[in-house]
Amino acid sequence: MATAKKPKWYVVWEGRTPGVYTTWADCQKQTKGFPKAKFKSYLSKGEAHSAFQQGWGEGGWGKADPTEKGVKGAGDNMRHDASVAVDVEIFCDGACDPNPGPAGSGLAVYRQGILDSLYLGHYTLRGTNNTAELHALHEAFKLAKGAVEAGESVRIRADSRYAIQCVSQWASGWKKRGWKRPNGDPVKNPDIIAPAHDLYLAIASKITLNHVKAHAGIEGNELADRMAMLAAIEKEERFVRYVGNLDVGEVLKFKRG
């Protein structure tokens, strides 16, 4: 009696329609004849979705455990595909000036491609860029959870590879080791990473998490940046909805992080 083949999931990072597919035939439809297509098969649904969200990496994923400073490696090749329409798109950013110093976090939320709301908060007198970015991503997950529970599709876009990889990639290993690195050193910022990771796991299969280049003229990223700086300037410790005018031109005149 022939042994049944184990099911596979196919991740397409570069193809006609990037995504996760359940059959080789569907994967081929997206990649065959597509210039420099990037795709790979996985043995579990969770692994496939995680790989898709992390993006394509030339050296593979999960091999490095860098410190907060100078995070480089496979994450430098992370990509985002803004051409895929979603119901809710959340841009998150953190700011700290100087670093370390007064820090804040911000979000810009779009619904059906139209700016819907801005958020700011998590002021810390002695924060860092990394803590601010982590707080912002955690708040984005909170909003995303409500959206997916309402049946909406969600994409989150952050310009911090450190924050993305901490929560979606490295946290699982750190957690198993009691929030320590392989060399025994304690992980920085576990008080933010741990709850963000738990929330990410609850919604990971229902959202898309992408990296976006900072200060590259992408409206949502720029607006989230202005909110993060505004939180630091106004010393807003709570995370609240911005009550000012949602005039993009006016908000972009605020101090940049």
Sequence and secondary structure as in RCSB ss.txt:
>XXXX:A:sequence
MATAKKPKWYVVWEGRTPGVYTTWADCQKQTKGFPKAKFKSYLSKGEAHSAFQQGWGEGGWGKADPTEKGVKGAG
DNMRHDASVAVDVEIFCDGACDPNPGPAGSGLAVYRQGILDSLYLGHYTLRGTNNTAELHALHEAFKLAKGAVEA
GESVRIRADSRYAIQCVSQWASGWKKRGWKRPNGDPVKNPDIIAPAHDLYLAIASKITLNHVKAHAGIEGNELAD
RMAMLAAIEKEERFVRYVGNLDVGEVLKFKRG
>XXXX:A:secstr
        EEEEEESSS EEESSHHHHHHHHTT TT EEEEESSHHHHHHHHHH   TT SS     STT  SGG
GG    TTS  SEEEEEEEEESSSSEEEEEEEEEEETTEEEEEEEEEEEEEE HHHHHHHHHHHHHHHHHHHHHT
T  EEEEES HHHHHIIIIIHHHHHHTTSB TTS B S HHHHHHHHHHHHHHGGGEEEEE  TTSS HHHHHHH
HHHHHHHHHT  S EE  S   HHHHTTS   
